[in-house]
């Protein structure tokens, strides 16, 4: 069991035995010396989404004496893929359908499938905003050729997708690499012309807002021809037209995905069930820290927008609710049973 059950004894041989028990240990019997230690792979602390993962940890820690959940700052989706595969995290932030690509080993991950990856749940829609300094001459994606520009935080799915899309379109910026904080500072100092940053449809992203205190912002659209070039290779990529939730922003065409949480088959069924049940039934508490989750129907979004197989504990909870789970979401573990 790789959810890292840690018993604070020096007798390492006892760990395996403890691991088998703590996932199902009643809360009333938990002690300070008997805990299941879990890690969430989030994103950079400068991102608004970091707060969502902090809220998850806070609620779980408050409700369950036998759990101790911590949040790990990471580079985002691609980085989280590595950490989940290396058993450095128990679940984390991803986007759908990119989590499906990781699990199946398709697209840029051909030959690198992670068959033990399982979808945990799906929350908000997310837009990949292309933001530039409005004092620059950048009006289209093509204008970014040769310009110093950040495709996203180093190691993130945003960075990977940005590189892939620009390559397919035939545009070669002078890529700036670093964390979101590095890119924010570089843009505020006018050392780079812009960046790609994932954000919600209906409320401003904190990092973009921060940049806007120092430089005026412009949001750049994908043209129909550019979208067609991208979708020749990635037909499952979706683009939407929206007005970014920032003062003065105009209608913009962006790539859209859904924020998701991903885990693995290493997480026991009972533990996954408890975590997902808590996320659904204590959503109001989580919204106190991350308001963007308040109106989201996690169950409906998971069933409607999920593309990778569900964790067996999530599948069990959904079936207990009487919900029909689409065939492509039914985990192999349930089919085998």
Secondary structure, 3 states (H helix, E strand, C coil): CCCCEEECCCCHHHHHHHHHHHCCCCHHHCECCEEEEEEEECCCCCCCHHHHHHHHHHHHHHHCCCEEEEEECCCCHHHHHHHHHCCCCCEEEEEECHHHHHHHCCHHHCCCCCCCEEEEEEEEEEEEEEEEECCCCCCCHHHHCCCEEECCCCCCHHHHHHHHHHHHHCCCCEEECCCHHHHHHHHHCCCCCEEEEEEECCCCCHHHHHHHCCCCEEECCCCHHHHHHHHHHCCCCEEEEEECCCCCCCEEEEEEEEEEEEEECCCCHHHHHHHHHHHHHCHHHHHCCCHHHCCCCHHHHHHHHCCCCECHHHHHHHHHCCCCCCHHHCCHHHHHC
